[in-house]
């Protein structure tokens, strides 16, 4: 059995975000007229100045975590890992009406991003007792590894359906409060200091 400690990463989440954002916006645009991607910074997007802007009356908030492919010592099939912390964050997000997804790029090197990259989307159902989950790319592509906590791969239509069913329409200032609530819970539960740790890309649709 392969030692998981010897698996290596060859991409950062930030590199993946550059390609995830336009692709996920394209997915959402199939069912929603307006889509907005943003990075949350409490003193910028979460500031009083941001809250006071003339925003749409109701928006739906979605969180998406980019996942890094990992390779074993044999340099075989890349593996996606979803950490237990992400399941706990997803549970908190879902309590405030925010569905959570992960995006996994089907790439074996950074140069694969030069082409039209395919992403696999998974919904995180949120389970505070769930441990780490690792899935090989061949299993993912064959759609054989859905669990209650990790649902997918999802089609674009599945993603839009879940967003419509599971997101709660809310004012912009309440969306900010939802994000701050999860960040506070992360800190209170000792996962990591406030503002640190895994950071999703946020999307608003209306």
Secondary structure, 3 states (H helix, E strand, C coil): CCCHHHCEECCCHHHHHHHHHHHHHHHHHCCCCCEEEECCCCCCCCCHHHHCCCCCCCEEEEEEEEECEEECCCCCCCEEEECHHHHHHHHHHHHCCCEEEEEEECCCCHHHHHCCCCEEEEEECCCCCCCCEEEEHHHHHCCCCCCCCEEEEECHHHHHHHHHHHCCCECHHHHHHHHHHHHHHHHHCCCCCCCCCCCCEEEEEC
